[in-house]
Amino acid sequence: MGSIQKEALIRCHKEILPYIHRTPILTSKTINRMSKSDIHFKCENFQKGGAYKMRGATNAVLQLTDVQKERGVVTHSSGNFAQALSLAAKNIGIDAFIVMPSTAPQVKKDAVAEYGGTIIECEPTLSAREAAAQKIERETGATFIHPSNDLNVITGQGTAAMELLEALPDLNFIIAPVGGGGLIAGTSLAAHYFGNACKVIGGEPFEVDDAYRSLKSGRIESNETTDTIADGLKTQLGDKSFPIMQQYVDRIIRVTEDEIVNAMRLIWERMKIVVEPSSAVALAAVLSDKDRFAGKKVGIIISGGNVDLKRLPF
Amino acid sequence: MGSIQKEALIRCHKEILPYIHRTPILTSKTINRMSKSDIHFKCENFQKGGAYKMRGATNAVLQLTDVQKERGVVTHSSGNFAQALSLAAKNIGIDAFIVMPSTAPQVKKDAVAEYGGTIIECEPTLSAREAAAQKIERETGATFIHPSNDLNVITGQGTAAMELLEALPDLNFIIAPVGGGGLIAGTSLAAHYFGNACKVIGGEPFEVDDAYRSLKSGRIESNETTDTIADGLKTQLGDKSFPIMQQYVDRIIRVTEDEIVNAMRLIWERMKIVVEPSSAVALAAVLSDKDRFAGKKVGIIISGGNVDLKRLPF
């Protein structure tokens, strides 16, 4: 692994701050009573672009050389990273090429276009996405930025936990959802450098438990099916995020689809905030393993709030 | 009208503060761009009990004499005031009797019960509700607290606008939804005493435009039908709220059901917060009359966030 130093996180946070929100930290007495723990929610659903992805995307574009900036950036994503990279690129005045499957919802394409990204459509397969992105790289000279498996991106994602620990230095645990591993890897580094024996735990749906299996087997595992409501967590770990997780993540707690929907409903009804299913996975993990967290001070990263209101699970 | 003095608002705010949240004020660049104005949302959806009603209910119970406190309070409400009065009464250790129509959703009954209120069910008509409340008054000696047409309640509701003006003394407008008139009356008093030529405007659905017609005719008008999604705004004005509105409310802006749903969707999607349809009426009013608010600094009272997630209009 290319190791990420404490100084890199500090520098990153300072550099991206003009472009991101320092998001609020909320609490709920009802949820504390139910969980028997003291939970502090870091609300990245209020982040620019509606998700923590803006942190990593901003750090990635800020690290480009002037020559690279002239040629722009390219990624493949149909989710929050597509919007985040478009907005981050726009903020510093460079081009962003976003490869999206032709089947992506119009609302997501509209959001990318609104943030100034150039959409390139492709067939809805991973190989088609990768081929389309490589073609853009060759033709434009744009720099490829992976949504999660990129050290600059991982560093940026770690700044959410940095802010959480700045406000609450004595957290016993931080829980984050696990998809491609960018958020949990960055979070675990932040807890290592800035926490006080703070353990980092990942929440993951049983339906896509590749990270759980990967930490058991010691190699990056895949999902044969991805039948989960947590659409942001279907991707697998990468060779940058996985070694960091192996070193610094305490464990993965798996949750059922019902547990995810119940946790999501609880957050919407009690906290009055709009969060994605992926975000609810972290709370679901705490509620499914109450004894572990009883009496403890727990941080939860609410990863984002970009949901299709026409397709809610309630 | 029994006039409410500036000192009463100041005293009220000081007394209720230990029992309420000083709710946050949020902004949205996207909504500012769309409205061409500078909007500040006072988020009473984050208030205890999920709505501004907690302010007025708390002030009402705090004004009781010791003898009255021993006998508790009674109200009839199937909405947010039922929860608010239950919680306010529980906070100071007195009984709350809540008359609710037998047809009220179980989720609302559960919320009242959770906050310690005693539910008395009645037929779903106004006369049955009033008769049931009067019976409780006679039998228990409990003090009747009206959800909106009560000077202590109106004073309490005005504290949301007080906090808004404390943070933003130079607001040109404050917009609040109009139902029974308690919120808008309190808001208009707060703007009169603490604003700097700050105009207060009510937002009201065309489908229940009794307040609009009442201000035109000079007497309290009724609604023949109440076919609106804004279920908190179906009630009519009272002899306490109406004279204050006549004196201090600049005007009422009426909005269509589509405008309400669109404004609600905008708040959920862009601000990532859960708000009731009634709350969206105020933003809908601003968006339907953009020229009036262009370039102005506008406060909007987000009245509450208690929605049935199973029955969303999206």
Interface residues (C-beta under 8 A of the other chain):
Chain A: P24 N45 F46 G50 R265 W268 E269 K272 I273 V274 V275 G305 L309 K310 L312 F314
Chain B: P24 N45 F46 G50 R265 W268 E269 K272 I273 V274 V275 G305 L309 K310 L312 F314
